[in-house]
Amino acid sequence: MTTAKKAAFYLLLPILGTIKIERIIGRHLLYQGWKNKVRVMLLDPVLVLGICYWIAGFYNALWTEKGISRER
């Protein structure tokens, strides 16, 4: 992978993570009842931590240049 592509991924991953969070939360708040909307809002920090873990995994893959194992 070229350096330009790596730089683009490094810069775009937080934006992609934010878009994923907003889309998930927005969809839940739009279609859920009030009781479930409160539950979604209470679980938002867990979702943010999950997205941060997802981003960290991508950063690790870019840094170490290890993709998905072929044995999987």
Distance bins in CASP14 RR format, pairs under 12 A and 6 or more apart:
PFRMAT RR
TARGET T0000
AUTHOR 0000-0000-0000
RMODE 2
METHOD distances of the structure
MODEL  1
1 7 0 0 0 0 0 1 0 0 0 0 0
1 8 0 0 0 0 0 1 0 0 0 0 0
1 9 0 0 0 0 1 0 0 0 0 0 0
1 10 0 0 0 0 0 1 0 0 0 0 0
1 61 0 0 0 0 0 1 0 0 0 0 0
1 62 1 0 0 1 0 0 0 0 0 0 0
1 63 0 0 0 0 0 1 0 0 0 0 0
1 65 1 0 0 1 0 0 0 0 0 0 0
1 66 0 0 0 0 0 1 0 0 0 0 0
1 67 0 0 0 0 0 1 0 0 0 0 0
2 8 0 0 0 0 1 0 0 0 0 0 0
2 9 0 0 0 0 0 1 0 0 0 0 0
2 62 0 0 0 0 0 1 0 0 0 0 0
3 9 0 0 0 0 0 1 0 0 0 0 0
3 10 0 0 0 0 0 1 0 0 0 0 0
3 62 0 0 0 0 0 1 0 0 0 0 0
4 10 0 0 0 0 0 1 0 0 0 0 0
4 11 0 0 0 0 0 1 0 0 0 0 0
5 11 0 0 0 0 0 1 0 0 0 0 0
5 12 0 0 0 0 0 1 0 0 0 0 0
5 62 0 0 0 0 1 0 0 0 0 0 0
5 65 0 0 0 0 0 1 0 0 0 0 0
6 12 0 0 0 0 0 1 0 0 0 0 0
6 13 0 0 0 0 0 1 0 0 0 0 0
6 58 0 0 0 0 0 1 0 0 0 0 0
6 59 0 0 0 0 0 1 0 0 0 0 0
6 61 0 0 0 0 0 1 0 0 0 0 0
6 62 1 0 1 0 0 0 0 0 0 0 0
6 63 0 0 0 0 1 0 0 0 0 0 0
6 64 0 0 0 0 0 1 0 0 0 0 0
6 65 0 0 0 0 1 0 0 0 0 0 0
7 13 0 0 0 0 0 1 0 0 0 0 0
7 62 0 0 0 0 1 0 0 0 0 0 0
8 15 0 0 0 0 0 1 0 0 0 0 0
8 16 0 0 0 0 0 1 0 0 0 0 0
8 62 0 0 0 0 0 1 0 0 0 0 0
9 15 0 0 0 0 0 1 0 0 0 0 0
9 16 0 0 0 0 1 0 0 0 0 0 0
9 55 0 0 0 0 0 1 0 0 0 0 0
9 57 0 0 0 0 0 1 0 0 0 0 0
9 58 1 0 0 1 0 0 0 0 0 0 0
9 59 0 0 0 0 1 0 0 0 0 0 0
9 61 0 0 0 0 1 0 0 0 0 0 0
9 62 1 0 1 0 0 0 0 0 0 0 0
9 63 0 0 0 0 0 1 0 0 0 0 0
10 16 0 0 0 0 0 1 0 0 0 0 0
10 55 0 0 0 0 0 1 0 0 0 0 0
10 58 0 0 0 0 1 0 0 0 0 0 0
10 59 1 0 0 1 0 0 0 0 0 0 0
10 60 0 0 0 0 0 1 0 0 0 0 0
10 61 0 0 0 0 0 1 0 0 0 0 0
10 62 1 0 0 1 0 0 0 0 0 0 0
10 63 0 0 0 0 1 0 0 0 0 0 0
11 55 0 0 0 0 0 1 0 0 0 0 0
11 59 0 0 0 0 0 1 0 0 0 0 0
11 62 0 0 0 0 0 1 0 0 0 0 0
12 18 0 0 0 0 0 1 0 0 0 0 0
12 19 0 0 0 0 1 0 0 0 0 0 0
12 55 0 0 0 0 0 1 0 0 0 0 0
12 58 0 0 0 0 1 0 0 0 0 0 0
12 59 0 0 0 0 0 1 0 0 0 0 0
12 62 0 0 0 0 0 1 0 0 0 0 0
13 19 0 0 0 0 0 1 0 0 0 0 0
13 20 0 0 0 0 0 1 0 0 0 0 0
13 51 0 0 0 0 1 0 0 0 0 0 0
13 52 0 0 0 0 0 1 0 0 0 0 0
13 54 0 0 0 0 1 0 0 0 0 0 0
13 55 1 0 1 0 0 0 0 0 0 0 0
13 56 0 0 0 0 1 0 0 0 0 0 0
13 57 0 0 0 0 1 0 0 0 0 0 0
13 58 1 0 1 0 0 0 0 0 0 0 0
13 59 1 0 0 1 0 0 0 0 0 0 0
13 60 0 0 0 0 0 1 0 0 0 0 0
13 61 0 0 0 0 0 1 0 0 0 0 0
13 62 0 0 0 0 1 0 0 0 0 0 0
14 20 0 0 0 0 0 1 0 0 0 0 0
14 21 0 0 0 0 0 1 0 0 0 0 0
14 48 0 0 0 0 0 1 0 0 0 0 0
14 51 0 0 0 0 1 0 0 0 0 0 0
14 52 0 0 0 0 1 0 0 0 0 0 0
14 54 0 0 0 0 0 1 0 0 0 0 0
14 55 1 0 0 1 0 0 0 0 0 0 0
14 56 0 0 0 0 0 1 0 0 0 0 0
14 58 0 0 0 0 0 1 0 0 0 0 0
14 59 0 0 0 0 0 1 0 0 0 0 0
15 21 0 0 0 0 0 1 0 0 0 0 0
15 22 0 0 0 0 0 1 0 0 0 0 0
15 51 0 0 0 0 0 1 0 0 0 0 0
15 55 0 0 0 0 0 1 0 0 0 0 0
16 22 0 0 0 0 0 1 0 0 0 0 0
16 23 0 0 0 0 0 1 0 0 0 0 0
16 51 0 0 0 0 1 0 0 0 0 0 0
16 54 0 0 0 0 1 0 0 0 0 0 0
16 55 0 0 0 0 1 0 0 0 0 0 0
16 58 0 0 0 0 1 0 0 0 0 0 0
17 23 0 0 0 0 1 0 0 0 0 0 0
17 24 0 0 0 0 0 1 0 0 0 0 0
17 25 0 0 0 0 0 1 0 0 0 0 0
17 47 0 0 0 0 0 1 0 0 0 0 0
17 48 0 0 0 0 1 0 0 0 0 0 0
17 50 0 0 0 0 1 0 0 0 0 0 0
17 51 1 0 1 0 0 0 0 0 0 0 0
17 52 0 0 0 0 1 0 0 0 0 0 0
17 53 0 0 0 0 0 1 0 0 0 0 0
17 54 1 0 0 1 0 0 0 0 0 0 0
17 55 1 0 0 1 0 0 0 0 0 0 0
17 56 0 0 0 0 0 1 0 0 0 0 0
17 58 0 0 0 0 1 0 0 0 0 0 0
18 24 0 0 0 0 0 1 0 0 0 0 0
18 25 0 0 0 0 0 1 0 0 0 0 0
18 47 0 0 0 0 0 1 0 0 0 0 0
18 48 0 0 0 0 1 0 0 0 0 0 0
18 51 1 0 0 1 0 0 0 0 0 0 0
18 52 0 0 0 0 0 1 0 0 0 0 0
18 54 0 0 0 0 0 1 0 0 0 0 0
18 55 0 0 0 0 1 0 0 0 0 0 0
19 25 0 0 0 0 0 1 0 0 0 0 0
19 26 0 0 0 0 0 1 0 0 0 0 0
19 51 0 0 0 0 1 0 0 0 0 0 0
19 55 0 0 0 0 0 1 0 0 0 0 0
20 26 0 0 0 0 0 1 0 0 0 0 0
20 27 0 0 0 0 0 1 0 0 0 0 0
20 47 0 0 0 0 1 0 0 0 0 0 0
20 48 0 0 0 0 0 1 0 0 0 0 0
20 50 0 0 0 0 1 0 0 0 0 0 0
20 51 1 0 0 1 0 0 0 0 0 0 0
20 52 0 0 0 0 0 1 0 0 0 0 0
20 54 1 0 0 1 0 0 0 0 0 0 0
20 55 0 0 0 0 1 0 0 0 0 0 0
20 58 0 0 0 0 0 1 0 0 0 0 0
21 27 0 0 0 0 0 1 0 0 0 0 0
21 28 0 0 0 0 0 1 0 0 0 0 0
21 40 0 0 0 0 0 1 0 0 0 0 0
21 43 0 0 0 0 0 1 0 0 0 0 0
21 44 0 0 0 0 1 0 0 0 0 0 0
21 45 0 0 0 0 0 1 0 0 0 0 0
21 46 0 0 0 0 0 1 0 0 0 0 0
21 47 1 0 0 1 0 0 0 0 0 0 0
21 48 1 0 0 1 0 0 0 0 0 0 0
21 49 0 0 0 0 0 1 0 0 0 0 0
21 50 0 0 0 0 1 0 0 0 0 0 0
21 51 1 0 1 0 0 0 0 0 0 0 0
21 52 0 0 0 0 1 0 0 0 0 0 0
21 54 0 0 0 0 0 1 0 0 0 0 0
21 55 0 0 0 0 0 1 0 0 0 0 0
22 28 0 0 0 0 0 1 0 0 0 0 0
22 29 0 0 0 0 0 1 0 0 0 0 0
22 30 0 0 0 0 0 1 0 0 0 0 0
22 44 0 0 0 0 0 1 0 0 0 0 0
22 47 0 0 0 0 0 1 0 0 0 0 0
22 48 0 0 0 0 0 1 0 0 0 0 0
22 51 0 0 0 0 0 1 0 0 0 0 0
23 29 0 0 0 0 0 1 0 0 0 0 0
23 30 0 0 0 0 0 1 0 0 0 0 0
23 47 0 0 0 0 0 1 0 0 0 0 0
23 51 0 0 0 0 0 1 0 0 0 0 0
24 30 0 0 0 0 0 1 0 0 0 0 0
24 31 0 0 0 0 0 1 0 0 0 0 0
24 32 0 0 0 0 0 1 0 0 0 0 0
24 40 0 0 0 0 1 0 0 0 0 0 0
24 43 0 0 0 0 0 1 0 0 0 0 0
24 44 0 0 0 0 1 0 0 0 0 0 0
24 46 0 0 0 0 0 1 0 0 0 0 0
24 47 1 0 0 1 0 0 0 0 0 0 0
24 48 0 0 0 0 0 1 0 0 0 0 0
24 50 0 0 0 0 0 1 0 0 0 0 0
24 51 0 0 0 0 1 0 0 0 0 0 0
24 54 0 0 0 0 0 1 0 0 0 0 0
25 31 0 0 0 0 0 1 0 0 0 0 0
25 32 0 0 0 0 0 1 0 0 0 0 0
25 37 0 0 0 0 1 0 0 0 0 0 0
25 39 0 0 0 0 0 1 0 0 0 0 0
25 40 1 0 0 1 0 0 0 0 0 0 0
25 41 0 0 0 0 1 0 0 0 0 0 0
25 42 0 0 0 0 0 1 0 0 0 0 0
25 43 0 0 0 0 1 0 0 0 0 0 0
25 44 1 0 0 1 0 0 0 0 0 0 0
25 45 0 0 0 0 0 1 0 0 0 0 0
25 46 0 0 0 0 0 1 0 0 0 0 0
25 47 1 0 0 1 0 0 0 0 0 0 0
25 48 0 0 0 0 1 0 0 0 0 0 0
25 51 0 0 0 0 0 1 0 0 0 0 0
26 32 0 0 0 0 1 0 0 0 0 0 0
26 37 0 0 0 0 1 0 0 0 0 0 0
26 40 0 0 0 0 1 0 0 0 0 0 0
26 41 0 0 0 0 0 1 0 0 0 0 0
26 44 0 0 0 0 0 1 0 0 0 0 0
26 47 0 0 0 0 0 1 0 0 0 0 0
27 36 0 0 0 0 0 1 0 0 0 0 0
27 37 0 0 0 0 0 1 0 0 0 0 0
27 40 0 0 0 0 1 0 0 0 0 0 0
28 36 1 0 0 1 0 0 0 0 0 0 0
28 37 1 0 0 1 0 0 0 0 0 0 0
28 38 0 0 0 0 0 1 0 0 0 0 0
28 39 0 0 0 0 1 0 0 0 0 0 0
28 40 1 0 1 0 0 0 0 0 0 0 0
28 41 0 0 0 0 1 0 0 0 0 0 0
28 42 0 0 0 0 0 1 0 0 0 0 0
28 43 0 0 0 0 1 0 0 0 0 0 0
28 44 0 0 0 0 1 0 0 0 0 0 0
28 47 0 0 0 0 1 0 0 0 0 0 0
29 36 0 0 0 0 1 0 0 0 0 0 0
29 37 1 0 1 0 0 0 0 0 0 0 0
29 38 0 0 0 0 0 1 0 0 0 0 0
29 39 0 0 0 0 0 1 0 0 0 0 0
29 40 1 0 0 1 0 0 0 0 0 0 0
29 41 0 0 0 0 1 0 0 0 0 0 0
29 43 0 0 0 0 0 1 0 0 0 0 0
29 44 0 0 0 0 0 1 0 0 0 0 0
30 36 0 0 0 0 0 1 0 0 0 0 0
30 37 0 0 0 0 1 0 0 0 0 0 0
30 40 0 0 0 0 0 1 0 0 0 0 0
31 37 0 0 0 0 1 0 0 0 0 0 0
31 40 0 0 0 0 0 1 0 0 0 0 0
32 38 0 0 0 0 1 0 0 0 0 0 0
32 39 0 0 0 0 1 0 0 0 0 0 0
32 40 1 0 0 1 0 0 0 0 0 0 0
32 41 0 0 0 0 0 1 0 0 0 0 0
32 43 0 0 0 0 0 1 0 0 0 0 0
33 39 0 0 0 0 1 0 0 0 0 0 0
33 40 0 0 0 0 1 0 0 0 0 0 0
34 40 0 0 0 0 0 1 0 0 0 0 0
34 41 0 0 0 0 0 1 0 0 0 0 0
35 41 0 0 0 0 0 1 0 0 0 0 0
35 42 0 0 0 0 0 1 0 0 0 0 0
36 42 0 0 0 0 0 1 0 0 0 0 0
36 43 0 0 0 0 0 1 0 0 0 0 0
37 43 0 0 0 0 0 1 0 0 0 0 0
37 44 0 0 0 0 0 1 0 0 0 0 0
38 44 0 0 0 0 0 1 0 0 0 0 0
39 46 0 0 0 0 0 1 0 0 0 0 0
39 47 0 0 0 0 0 1 0 0 0 0 0
40 46 0 0 0 0 0 1 0 0 0 0 0
40 47 0 0 0 0 1 0 0 0 0 0 0
41 47 0 0 0 0 0 1 0 0 0 0 0
43 49 0 0 0 0 0 1 0 0 0 0 0
43 50 0 0 0 0 0 1 0 0 0 0 0
44 50 0 0 0 0 0 1 0 0 0 0 0
44 51 0 0 0 0 0 1 0 0 0 0 0
45 51 0 0 0 0 0 1 0 0 0 0 0
45 52 0 0 0 0 0 1 0 0 0 0 0
46 52 0 0 0 0 0 1 0 0 0 0 0
46 53 0 0 0 0 0 1 0 0 0 0 0
47 53 0 0 0 0 0 1 0 0 0 0 0
47 54 0 0 0 0 0 1 0 0 0 0 0
48 54 0 0 0 0 0 1 0 0 0 0 0
48 55 0 0 0 0 0 1 0 0 0 0 0
49 55 0 0 0 0 0 1 0 0 0 0 0
49 56 0 0 0 0 0 1 0 0 0 0 0
50 56 0 0 0 0 1 0 0 0 0 0 0
50 57 0 0 0 0 0 1 0 0 0 0 0
51 57 0 0 0 0 0 1 0 0 0 0 0
51 58 0 0 0 0 0 1 0 0 0 0 0
52 58 0 0 0 0 0 1 0 0 0 0 0
52 59 0 0 0 0 0 1 0 0 0 0 0
53 59 0 0 0 0 0 1 0 0 0 0 0
53 60 0 0 0 0 0 1 0 0 0 0 0
54 60 0 0 0 0 0 1 0 0 0 0 0
54 61 0 0 0 0 0 1 0 0 0 0 0
55 61 0 0 0 0 0 1 0 0 0 0 0
55 62 0 0 0 0 0 1 0 0 0 0 0
56 62 0 0 0 0 0 1 0 0 0 0 0
56 63 0 0 0 0 0 1 0 0 0 0 0
57 63 0 0 0 0 1 0 0 0 0 0 0
57 64 0 0 0 0 1 0 0 0 0 0 0
57 66 0 0 0 0 0 1 0 0 0 0 0
57 67 0 0 0 0 0 1 0 0 0 0 0
57 68 0 0 0 0 0 1 0 0 0 0 0
58 64 0 0 0 0 0 1 0 0 0 0 0
58 66 0 0 0 0 0 1 0 0 0 0 0
58 67 0 0 0 0 0 1 0 0 0 0 0
58 68 0 0 0 0 0 1 0 0 0 0 0
59 65 0 0 0 0 0 1 0 0 0 0 0
59 66 0 0 0 0 0 1 0 0 0 0 0
60 66 1 0 0 1 0 0 0 0 0 0 0
60 67 0 0 0 0 1 0 0 0 0 0 0
61 67 1 0 1 0 0 0 0 0 0 0 0
61 68 0 0 0 0 1 0 0 0 0 0 0
61 69 0 0 0 0 0 1 0 0 0 0 0
END
